[in-house]
Amino acid sequence: MTVTIRPQHPDDRPAVRALVTAAFGRAVIADLADALLARGAHAYVADLAGHVAGHVQLSRSWLDAPARLVEVLVLSPLSVHPLLQGRGVGGALVRHALAEAAQLGAPVVFLEGSPRYYGRFGFAPARPLGFTAPSVRIPDAAFQVVLLPAYEPWMTGALVYAEAFWAFDCVGLR
């Protein structure tokens, strides 16, 4: 199975909405993805023979560090078509997103998710590294971060999610 990771095109939107809804079983995550994209999120799709097999977004948020606000990225959502899960599509999307985040000069990428899954890509629990979750609804184990080359040791503090995460109540694992 050969998948190509590429930027999301405007004409991918219906397929991405259907994919995200199918992967999460809730349309509100597709609504979140649309709202983040409208606010400048970087979105990528896994293209399998001309069909959208997976999708990932990197959205701008902030780190409330002691010295100043730092722009950071949040990897969310990550979606793979239910029939293709477990075949490496999600991993390819995560690796691509992290490479893009580094190219963009982001110091860190945060996410909420399974440590077992995301640990293989370099994500680690964020709290022991000096980061505070944006909500008490996020379990410590799920609040993860990967440090990128632009990271500096003074960059610690509270993650402040973009407004769309709050507007759609998509904070904390459910």
N, CA, C and O of each residue as an XYZ file, in Angstrom:
696
protein
N       0.857     -1.182      0.000
C       0.000      0.000      0.000
C       0.896      1.236      0.000
O       1.657      1.454      0.943
N       0.808      2.033     -1.040
C       1.595      3.250     -1.154
C       0.707      4.461     -0.918
O      -0.266      4.697     -1.634
N       1.071      5.214      0.098
C       0.310      6.414      0.439
C       1.212      7.616      0.192
O       2.409      7.579      0.477
N       0.629      8.663     -0.333
C       1.343      9.920     -0.540
C       0.779     10.945      0.433
O      -0.435     11.140      0.507
N       1.667     11.601      1.180
C       1.219     12.654      2.088
C       1.397     13.976      1.351
O       2.467     14.269      0.817
N       0.343     14.757      1.334
C       0.369     16.045      0.632
C      -0.486     17.049      1.388
O      -1.301     16.665      2.227
N      -0.302     18.356      1.091
C      -1.176     19.357      1.707
C      -2.630     19.118      1.304
O      -2.914     18.664      0.196
N      -3.531     19.428      2.211
C      -4.956     19.328      1.911
C      -5.317     20.409      0.906
O      -4.933     21.568      1.069
N      -6.051     20.035     -0.128
C      -6.551     20.982     -1.132
C      -7.993     21.346     -0.794
O      -8.686     20.578     -0.125
N      -8.449     22.513     -1.252
C      -9.844     22.905     -0.981
C     -10.871     21.858     -1.426
O     -11.887     21.662     -0.760
N     -10.605     21.184     -2.555
C     -11.574     20.192     -3.024
C     -11.542     18.889     -2.218
O     -12.365     18.004     -2.449
N     -10.605     18.764     -1.278
C     -10.563     17.602     -0.381
C     -11.550     17.739      0.782
O     -11.821     16.766      1.486
N     -12.080     18.931      0.978
C     -12.862     19.206      2.197
C     -14.001     18.214      2.444
O     -14.116     17.718      3.565
N     -14.853     17.896      1.456
C     -15.927     16.924      1.731
C     -15.390     15.548      2.149
O     -15.922     14.923      3.067
N     -14.350     15.091      1.482
C     -13.766     13.785      1.824
C     -13.136     13.818      3.212
O     -13.239     12.848      3.962
N     -12.482     14.933      3.561
C     -11.874     15.056      4.885
C     -12.955     15.072      5.960
O     -12.816     14.397      6.980
N     -14.017     15.824      5.752
C     -15.133     15.852      6.730
C     -15.687     14.450      6.961
O     -15.893     14.037      8.102
N     -15.927     13.725      5.876
C     -16.468     12.369      5.996
C     -15.481     11.455      6.720
O     -15.882     10.652      7.563
N     -14.213     11.572      6.399
C     -13.178     10.752      7.032
C     -13.079     11.031      8.527
O     -13.090     10.102      9.334
N     -12.983     12.304      8.901
C     -12.840     12.678     10.312
C     -14.071     12.222     11.101
O     -13.938     11.712     12.214
N     -15.248     12.399     10.539
C     -16.477     11.965     11.214
C     -16.488     10.453     11.388
O     -16.860      9.952     12.449
N     -16.085      9.726     10.357
C     -16.050      8.260     10.446
C     -15.008      7.797     11.458
O     -15.257      6.868     12.227
N     -13.856      8.432     11.463
C     -12.776      8.013     12.364
C     -13.118      8.264     13.825
O     -12.779      7.453     14.687
N     -13.784      9.376     14.115
C     -14.097      9.739     15.498
C     -15.525      9.386     15.901
O     -15.849      9.352     17.088
N     -16.375      9.126     14.912
C     -17.762      8.808     15.221
C     -18.572     10.000     15.694
O     -19.668      9.843     16.232
N     -18.021     11.212     15.488
C     -18.706     12.441     15.918
C     -18.394     13.542     14.918
O     -17.230     13.779     14.596
N     -19.417     14.208     14.430
C     -19.230     15.288     13.453
C     -18.560     16.506     14.072
O     -17.974     17.306     13.343
N     -18.626     16.675     15.389
C     -18.052     17.864     16.021
C     -16.533     17.931     15.792
O     -15.975     19.027     15.748
N     -15.872     16.809     15.648
C     -14.423     16.835     15.389
C     -14.171     17.355     13.970
O     -13.192     18.063     13.735
N     -15.040     17.011     13.035
C     -14.935     17.564     11.676
C     -15.218     19.062     11.700
O     -14.586     19.823     10.968
N     -16.156     19.486     12.529
C     -16.424     20.919     12.683
C     -15.186     21.632     13.233
O     -14.823     22.713     12.770
N     -14.545     21.012     14.224
C     -13.306     21.567     14.782
C     -12.249     21.683     13.693
O     -11.612     22.728     13.556
N     -12.056     20.624     12.921
C     -11.050     20.636     11.854
C     -11.336     21.762     10.861
O     -10.416     22.462     10.439
N     -12.600     21.940     10.488
C     -12.965     23.030      9.571
C     -12.629     24.394     10.176
O     -12.071     25.262      9.505
N     -12.975     24.568     11.450
C     -12.725     25.860     12.107
C     -11.227     26.132     12.224
O     -10.787     27.262     12.013
N     -10.450     25.119     12.553
C      -8.992     25.301     12.650
C      -8.399     25.633     11.286
O      -7.527     26.494     11.174
N      -8.873     24.949     10.254
C      -8.388     25.216      8.898
C      -8.709     26.649      8.484
O      -7.877     27.319      7.872
N      -9.907     27.119      8.814
C     -10.306     28.490      8.478
C      -9.426     29.517      9.187
O      -9.309     30.657      8.736
N      -8.810     29.113     10.295
C      -7.939     30.013     11.059
C      -6.457     29.769     10.767
O      -5.591     30.203     11.526
N      -6.171     29.071      9.662
C      -4.794     28.950      9.218
C      -4.058     27.693      9.605
O      -2.833     27.648      9.489
N      -4.756     26.662     10.062
C      -4.074     25.404     10.392
C      -3.413     24.835      9.138
O      -3.869     25.054      8.016
N      -2.346     24.113      9.358
C      -1.668     23.386      8.287
C      -2.302     21.999      8.250
O      -2.259     21.271      9.242
N      -2.885     21.633      7.123
C      -3.592     20.365      7.008
C      -2.975     19.520      5.903
O      -2.613     20.019      4.837
N      -2.867     18.225      6.189
C      -2.261     17.279      5.262
C      -3.158     16.059      5.140
O      -3.830     15.671      6.096
N      -3.165     15.459      3.963
C      -3.930     14.238      3.758
C      -3.005     13.126      3.289
O      -1.971     13.359      2.663
N      -3.417     11.918      3.615
C      -2.773     10.719      3.083
C      -3.609     10.317      1.876
O      -4.782      9.969      2.009
N      -3.007     10.366      0.717
C      -3.687     10.076     -0.532
C      -3.351      8.636     -0.939
O      -2.184      8.282     -1.107
N      -4.369      7.839     -1.091
C      -4.205      6.453     -1.519
C      -4.971      6.287     -2.822
O      -6.201      6.225     -2.829
N      -4.232      6.215     -3.924
C      -4.841      6.038     -5.247
C      -5.926      7.073     -5.529
O      -6.980      6.743     -6.072
N      -5.661      8.331     -5.156
C      -6.606      9.405     -5.433
C      -7.716      9.564     -4.416
O      -8.610     10.389     -4.603
N      -7.677      8.791     -3.344
C      -8.690      8.874     -2.294
C      -8.050      9.302     -0.976
O      -6.923      8.909     -0.676
N      -8.761     10.100     -0.193
C      -8.270     10.554      1.103
C      -8.401      9.398      2.102
O      -9.505      8.994      2.468
N      -7.242      8.878      2.531
C      -7.207      7.743      3.456
C      -6.931      8.188      4.891
O      -7.217      7.459      5.841
N      -6.370      9.400      5.041
C      -6.040      9.912      6.360
C      -5.877     11.415      6.314
O      -5.800     12.016      5.242
N      -5.824     12.020      7.505
C      -5.790     13.478      7.604
C      -5.160     13.867      8.932
O      -5.376     13.205      9.947
N      -4.378     14.948      8.924
C      -3.799     15.484     10.159
C      -3.711     16.997     10.030
O      -3.557     17.539      8.935
N      -3.814     17.672     11.185
C      -3.679     19.119     11.193
C      -2.704     19.555     12.275
O      -2.571     18.923     13.323
N      -2.035     20.650     11.982
C      -1.193     21.359     12.946
C      -1.793     22.746     13.097
O      -1.829     23.524     12.144
N      -2.258     23.048     14.287
C      -2.869     24.359     14.490
C      -2.054     25.184     15.472
O      -1.417     24.665     16.389
N      -2.099     26.470     15.244
C      -1.363     27.425     16.069
C      -2.042     27.597     17.422
O      -3.249     27.818     17.511
N      -1.239     27.491     18.461
C      -1.664     27.793     19.824
C      -0.492     28.519     20.479
O       0.448     28.921     19.793
N      -0.540     28.687     21.789
C       0.514     29.453     22.447
C       0.972     28.755     23.712
O       0.229     28.000     24.339
N       2.198     29.025     24.063
C       2.757     28.598     25.333
C       2.926     29.857     26.169
O       3.635     30.784     25.779
N       2.268     29.880     27.323
C       2.367     31.014     28.236
C       3.623     30.802     29.083
O       3.551     30.333     30.218
N       4.766     31.155     28.512
C       6.062     30.977     29.180
C       6.327     32.174     30.091
O       5.769     33.250     29.877
N       7.174     31.996     31.105
C       7.450     33.108     32.023
C       7.957     34.377     31.328
O       7.615     35.484     31.744
N       8.765     34.229     30.281
C       9.337     35.399     29.609
C       8.361     36.070     28.651
O       8.319     37.297     28.559
N       7.568     35.258     27.930
C       6.655     35.797     26.924
C       5.830     34.669     26.325
O       6.110     33.492     26.551
N       4.810     35.041     25.558
C       4.045     34.042     24.819
C       4.904     33.490     23.680
O       5.625     34.230     23.010
N       4.810     32.185     23.479
C       5.553     31.523     22.409
C       4.543     30.811     21.523
O       3.709     30.052     22.017
N       4.612     31.047     20.226
C       3.727     30.337     19.312
C       4.193     28.893     19.193
O       5.371     28.621     18.960
N       3.239     27.967     19.360
C       3.523     26.543     19.276
C       2.478     25.902     18.363
O       1.557     26.571     17.896
N       2.628     24.616     18.117
C       1.658     23.904     17.295
C       1.017     22.766     18.082
O       1.633     22.174     18.968
N      -0.224     22.477     17.738
C      -0.959     21.360     18.324
C      -1.324     20.415     17.183
O      -1.901     20.838     16.181
N      -0.988     19.148     17.337
C      -1.327     18.135     16.355
C      -2.711     17.594     16.719
O      -2.867     16.830     17.671
N      -3.701     18.007     15.945
C      -5.078     17.582     16.201
C      -5.987     18.148     15.123
O      -5.860     19.321     14.772
N      -6.885     17.360     14.597
C      -7.037     15.936     14.806
C      -6.150     15.118     13.874
O      -5.659     15.619     12.862
N      -5.957     13.867     14.230
C      -5.329     12.858     13.372
C      -6.411     11.828     13.092
O      -6.983     11.260     14.023
N      -6.695     11.583     11.825
C      -7.767     10.665     11.444
C      -7.292      9.729     10.345
O      -6.598     10.139      9.415
N      -7.676      8.478     10.469
C      -7.415      7.479      9.431
C      -8.722      6.751      9.176
O      -9.458      6.431     10.109
N      -9.002      6.493      7.916
C     -10.228      5.773      7.573
C     -10.276      4.484      8.391
O      -9.279      3.765      8.455
N     -11.420      4.174      9.021
C     -11.507      2.996      9.887
C     -11.039      1.690      9.229
O     -10.476      0.835      9.914
N     -11.253      1.518      7.938
C     -10.830      0.286      7.269
C      -9.323      0.228      7.020
O      -8.791     -0.822      6.663
N      -8.637      1.358      7.209
C      -7.196      1.407      6.942
C      -6.365      1.589      8.208
O      -5.140      1.691      8.136
N      -7.013      1.628      9.355
C      -6.270      1.803     10.603
C      -5.384      0.579     10.849
O      -5.738     -0.550     10.508
N      -4.218      0.844     11.453
C      -3.285     -0.233     11.748
C      -2.385     -0.611     10.586
O      -1.700     -1.633     10.645
N      -2.373      0.192      9.533
C      -1.562     -0.113      8.344
C      -0.466      0.920      8.084
O       0.135      0.927      7.010
N      -0.205      1.789      9.056
C       0.879      2.750      8.914
C       0.499      4.111      8.374
O       1.354      4.989      8.265
N      -0.766      4.307      8.034
C      -1.203      5.592      7.484
C      -1.067      6.689      8.536
O      -0.536      7.762      8.249
N      -1.541      6.427      9.745
C      -1.446      7.413     10.822
C      -0.004      7.753     11.148
O       0.327      8.921     11.350
N       0.853      6.749     11.201
C       2.273      6.989     11.480
C       2.924      7.857     10.424
O       3.718      8.743     10.741
N       2.589      7.603      9.166
C       3.141      8.425      8.082
C       2.683      9.869      8.222
O       3.455     10.796      7.978
N       1.426     10.061      8.614
C       0.910     11.417      8.796
C       1.590     12.120      9.971
O       1.931     13.298      9.868
N       1.791     11.417     11.079
C       2.444     12.021     12.241
C       3.880     12.402     11.897
O       4.313     13.515     12.196
N       4.618     11.493     11.274
C       6.014     11.799     10.905
C       6.070     13.005      9.968
O       6.927     13.876     10.125
N       5.161     13.057      8.998
C       5.126     14.195      8.068
C       4.813     15.492      8.806
O       5.461     16.514      8.578
N       3.823     15.451      9.688
C       3.439     16.650     10.438
C       4.595     17.152     11.297
O       4.822     18.359     11.377
N       5.323     16.252     11.934
C       6.459     16.676     12.767
C       7.580     17.278     11.923
O       8.205     18.256     12.333
N       7.836     16.709     10.763
C       8.851     17.276      9.864
C       8.426     18.670      9.401
O       9.246     19.587      9.345
N       7.149     18.824      9.072
C       6.632     20.136      8.659
C       6.725     21.142      9.804
O       7.094     22.296      9.585
N       6.394     20.713     11.020
C       6.461     21.602     12.183
C       7.887     22.090     12.400
O       8.102     23.265     12.699
N       8.848     21.209     12.253
C      10.253     21.601     12.392
C      10.638     22.593     11.293
O      11.329     23.576     11.557
N      10.190     22.333     10.060
C      10.467     23.249      8.938
C       9.858     24.629      9.178
O      10.426     25.648      8.787
N       8.700     24.646      9.824
C       8.022     25.917     10.124
C       8.680     26.672     11.280
O       8.336     27.823     11.548
N       9.628     26.024     11.962
C      10.327     26.666     13.070
C       9.606     26.585     14.400
O       9.941     27.321     15.328
N       8.624     25.706     14.510
C       7.925     25.539     15.789
C       8.883     24.938     16.809
O       9.652     24.037     16.475
N       8.848     25.424     18.048
C       9.732     24.854     19.057
C       9.225     23.536     19.635
O      10.014     22.678     20.030
N       7.903     23.383     19.680
C       7.296     22.172     20.237
C       5.983     21.884     19.523
O       5.384     22.763     18.903
N       5.551     20.622     19.626
C       4.227     20.222     19.160
C       3.567     19.485     20.316
O       4.145     18.557     20.882
N       2.358     19.900     20.661
C       1.580     19.271     21.720
C       0.468     18.422     21.112
O       0.094     18.604     19.954
N      -0.054     17.492     21.911
C      -1.251     16.752     21.542
C      -1.851     16.110     22.773
O      -1.226     16.024     23.829
N      -3.089     15.661     22.604
C      -3.766     14.812     23.585
C      -3.921     13.460     22.916
O      -4.497     13.363     21.832
N      -3.412     12.413     23.555
C      -3.540     11.101     22.931
C      -2.882      9.999     23.722
O      -2.410     10.208     24.840
N      -2.857      8.829     23.132
C      -2.319      7.628     23.760
C      -0.785      7.664     23.800
O      -0.140      7.768     22.757
N      -0.202      7.577     25.003
C       1.263      7.536     25.088
C       1.839      6.316     24.368
O       2.927      6.385     23.796
N       1.107      5.201     24.398
C       1.589      3.995     23.712
C       1.742      4.242     22.220
O       2.720      3.805     21.612
N       0.795      4.931     21.637
C       0.856      5.192     20.196
C       1.851      6.302     19.864
O       2.742      6.113     19.036
N       1.699      7.455     20.509
C       2.487      8.622     20.117
C       3.923      8.593     20.633
O       4.775      9.309     20.107
N       4.206      7.791     21.639
C       5.572      7.687     22.153
C       6.569      7.248     21.091
O       7.728      7.660     21.128
N       6.145      6.430     20.160
C       7.049      5.938     19.103
C       7.513      7.054     18.162
O       8.463      6.874     17.401
N       6.840      8.205     18.220
C       7.205      9.331     17.361
C       7.970     10.408     18.120
O       8.214     11.491     17.588
N       8.347     10.116     19.361
C       9.116     11.074     20.153
C       8.303     11.889     21.134
O       8.868     12.710     21.856
N       6.998     11.693     21.186
C       6.182     12.420     22.157
C       6.437     11.858     23.553
O       6.619     10.654     23.735
N       6.444     12.755     24.526
C       6.676     12.383     25.921
C       5.667     13.127     26.795
O       5.116     14.147     26.381
N       5.426     12.616     28.003
C       4.541     13.347     28.914
C       5.041     14.782     29.087
O       6.228     15.008     29.325
N       4.135     15.738     28.966
C       4.526     17.154     28.959
C       4.769     17.719     30.352
O       5.670     18.539     30.532
N       3.992     17.300     31.329
C       4.100     17.878     32.674
C       5.518     17.750     33.255
O       6.032     18.739     33.775
N       6.176     16.575     33.192
C       7.530     16.475     33.744
C       8.556     17.378     33.038
O       9.631     17.640     33.576
N       8.217     17.845     31.843
C       9.118     18.727     31.100
C       8.820     20.205     31.366
O       9.414     21.081     30.737
N       7.900     20.482     32.296
C       7.620     21.864     32.683
C       6.427     22.496     32.006
O       6.278     23.718     32.033
N       5.563     21.681     31.392
C       4.403     22.208     30.691
C       3.134     21.894     31.479
O       3.029     20.849     32.121
N       2.178     22.812     31.420
C       0.900     22.652     32.095
C      -0.196     22.529     31.041
O      -0.238     23.298     30.079
N      -1.073     21.560     31.233
C      -2.180     21.337     30.298
C      -3.144     22.519     30.332
O      -3.268     23.187     31.359
N      -3.824     22.781     29.226
C      -4.778     23.889     29.183
C      -6.087     23.602     29.918
O      -6.899     24.508     30.100
N      -6.302     22.359     30.341
C      -7.549     22.007     31.016
C      -7.304     20.866     31.992
O      -6.460     20.000     31.759
N      -8.055     20.878     33.087
C      -7.982     19.775     34.048
C      -8.624     18.510     33.485
O      -8.470     17.434     34.063
N      -9.339     18.621     32.371
C      -9.974     17.452     31.747
C      -8.996     16.611     30.937
O      -9.363     15.550     30.433
N      -7.765     17.070     30.807
C      -6.768     16.321     30.043
C      -5.941     15.497     31.027
O      -5.226     16.066     31.852
N      -6.026     14.169     30.956
C      -5.214     13.337     31.846
C      -3.721     13.574     31.609
O      -3.288     13.778     30.475
N      -2.946     13.543     32.685
C      -1.503     13.780     32.564
C      -0.861     12.887     31.507
O      -0.043     13.358     30.717
N      -1.216     11.617     31.481
C      -0.601     10.689     30.528
C      -0.915     11.063     29.080
O      -0.109     10.796     28.189
N      -2.059     11.671     28.836
C      -2.470     12.021     27.477
C      -1.876     13.344     27.003
O      -1.770     13.576     25.798
N      -1.488     14.210     27.931
C      -0.932     15.523     27.583
C       0.543     15.328     27.242
O       1.381     15.131     28.122
N       0.842     15.387     25.929
C       2.177     15.055     25.449
C       2.771     16.158     24.589
O       2.069     17.017     24.054
N       4.090     16.099     24.477
C       4.827     17.105     23.716
C       6.028     16.446     23.049
O       6.577     15.465     23.551
N       6.416     16.995     21.929
C       7.693     16.641     21.315
C       8.464     17.946     21.164
O       7.929     18.948     20.691
N       9.717     17.917     21.569
C      10.592     19.090     21.475
C      11.277     19.068     20.116
O      11.820     18.043     19.706
N      11.251     20.186     19.427
C      11.843     20.301     18.092
C      13.113     21.146     18.160
O      13.382     21.747     19.200
N      13.901     21.211     17.089
C      15.169     21.949     17.130
C      15.071     23.403     17.587
O      16.034     23.917     18.156
N      13.953     24.082     17.362
C      13.822     25.492     17.773
C      13.526     25.647     19.264
O      13.491     26.770     19.767
N      13.314     24.549     19.975
C      13.019     24.601     21.411
C      14.222     25.132     22.190
O      15.372     24.804     21.894
N      13.925     25.961     23.196
C      14.947     26.455     24.122
C      14.483     26.142     25.541
O      13.282     26.173     25.806
N      15.395     25.843     26.455
C      15.018     25.415     27.815
C      14.118     26.382     28.581
O      13.392     25.942     29.473
N      14.134     27.656     28.278
C      13.272     28.608     28.987
C      11.811     28.487     28.569
O      10.931     29.050     29.220
N      11.549     27.761     27.496
C      10.192     27.619     26.968
C       9.429     26.564     27.758
O       9.352     25.403     27.356
N       8.876     26.980     28.870
C       8.027     26.133     29.702
C       6.790     26.947     30.056
O       6.749     28.153     29.810
N       5.795     26.305     30.624
C       4.599     27.034     31.034
C       3.339     26.346     30.579
O       3.335     25.151     30.286
N       2.264     27.115     30.521
C       0.943     26.574     30.212
C       0.632     26.663     28.721
O       0.843     27.694     28.082
N       0.128     25.559     28.189
C      -0.363     25.558     26.814
C      -1.699     26.297     26.798
O      -2.564     26.050     27.638
N      -1.858     27.199     25.842
C      -3.109     27.932     25.659
C      -3.643     27.529     24.283
O      -3.103     27.921     23.249
N      -4.712     26.740     24.301
C      -5.298     26.269     23.048
C      -5.912     27.408     22.249
O      -6.355     28.415     22.802
N      -5.925     27.223     20.938
C      -6.652     28.122     20.046
C      -8.140     28.085     20.420
O      -8.637     27.080     20.928
N      -8.821     29.166     20.167
C     -10.220     29.339     20.575
C     -11.142     28.230     20.063
O     -12.098     27.864     20.748
N     -10.874     27.695     18.882
C     -11.764     26.683     18.303
C     -11.877     25.434     19.178
O     -12.941     24.817     19.228
N     -10.813     25.054     19.859
C     -10.882     23.878     20.735
C     -11.934     24.077     21.821
O     -12.637     23.139     22.196
N     -12.036     25.311     22.324
C     -13.018     25.632     23.362
C     -14.410     25.781     22.781
O     -15.386     25.305     23.361
N     -14.504     26.446     21.631
C     -15.810     26.691     21.020
C     -16.547     25.401     20.709
O     -17.775     25.357     20.791
N     -15.812     24.338     20.348
C     -16.426     23.067     20.020
C     -16.321     22.052     21.157
O     -16.634     20.874     20.985
N     -15.872     22.530     22.326
C     -15.697     21.673     23.505
C     -14.922     20.409     23.162
O     -15.336     19.296     23.486
N     -13.792     20.606     22.499
C     -12.927     19.497     22.093
C     -11.639     19.505     22.909
O     -10.546     19.326     22.372
N     -11.785     19.712     24.189
C     -10.647     19.708     25.097
C     -10.840     18.556     26.072
O     -11.900     18.414     26.681
N      -9.816     17.744     26.213
C      -9.915     16.596     27.112
C     -10.409     15.374     26.365
O     -11.281     15.462     25.501
N      -9.839     14.240     26.710
C     -10.203     12.994     26.042
C     -11.621     12.572     26.433
O     -12.037     12.706     27.584
N     -12.326     12.071     25.464
C     -13.686     11.590     25.724
C     -13.848     10.215     25.141
O     -14.922      9.622     25.247
